[in-house]
Amino acid sequence: MSERGKLIVVSGPSGAGKSTVVFKVMEQRGDVCFSVSVTTRSPRPGELDGREYFFIDHERFQEMVDRNELLEHATYVSNSYGTPRRYVEEKLNAGFNVVLDIEVQGARQVSEKMPDAVKIFIAPPSLEELERRLTGRGTESPEVVRGRLDRARQEYLEADFYDYLIINDDAGHAASELNAIITAEHCHFSDRAQLLRDSH
C-alpha cells in the first residue's frame, strides 16, 4: 500500500448504525481501520491498551492537548477522550484509510486541523426509525431515548458541512455507498496526476 490513505470522519446520531456500516466495509477491504482514541478512563474488563483505547492519565492528556497532539478532544462525565494525531498520521502514511467515529463538534475540530479529511454523515431513514431502533435495544430508558432523539435533531441542523450523506436504510447498501466513496476519493486527479507525469 504505497498510496497515502484518506482520513474518513464518520458522524451521525446514536442508533444510526455507524459501527455496523464501517465494520462491513472493513470486511470487504483490508485498507480500512478504526482510529484508536486516547482516554483518561480506566480499562473495562477485556479491554487492551492500544486496541480499544490508549489509556493515559489526566496529566498526560492535558500535555497532549497543550502540545497540539490531538486532532480533537472532548470530556464526558469527568473522563476525557481524544484522537491522537501521530497514530492517525502513521496509519495514513502506511496506506490505511483511517475511520474516526466522532460527534459533529469533534468533526469540526478535525476538519480545521486536517482540511482534506473526508466527512461523512450517516443517518437513519427517519427519526421514527431511529426511535424504533433505540427503543428496540432495550438498554435505554424512555428519557434517554428522548434525549438521543433531541440530540439527533440538533446534529441534523449542524451537519451541513459534511461532504457526503449516507442514509442507512439497509446496512449492506449503506456499506456499499461508503466503500464507493472511499474508492472515489482515491481517484481524485490531484492525488494521481503524478502517475501521468511519471509515464512521460
Salt bridges, closest charged atoms under 4 A:
GLU3 OE2 - HIS186 ND1 3.17
ASP31 OD1 - ARG29 NE 2.79
GLU47 OE1 - ARG41 NH1 2.95
GLU52 OE2 - ARG51 NE 2.93
GLU63 OE2 - ARG60 NH1 3.05
GLU63 OE2 - ARG67 NH1 3.67
GLU69 OE1 - ARG60 NH2 3.32
GLU69 OE2 - ARG67 NH1 3.85
GLU89 OE1 - ARG4 NH1 3.19
GLU90 OE2 - ARG86 NE 3.28
GLU129 OE2 - ARG132 NH2 2.82
GLU129 OE2 - ARG133 NE 2.85
GLU140 OE2 - ARG137 NH1 3.31
GLU140 OE2 - ARG148 NE 3.01
GLU143 OE2 - ARG146 NH2 3.94
ASP150 OD1 - ARG153 NH1 3.00
GLU155 OE2 - ARG151 NH2 3.89
ASP163 OD2 - LYS119 NZ 3.45
GLU177 OE2 - HIS173 NE2 3.26
GLU185 OE1 - HIS188 NE2 3.17
ASP191 OD2 - LYS6 NZ 2.40
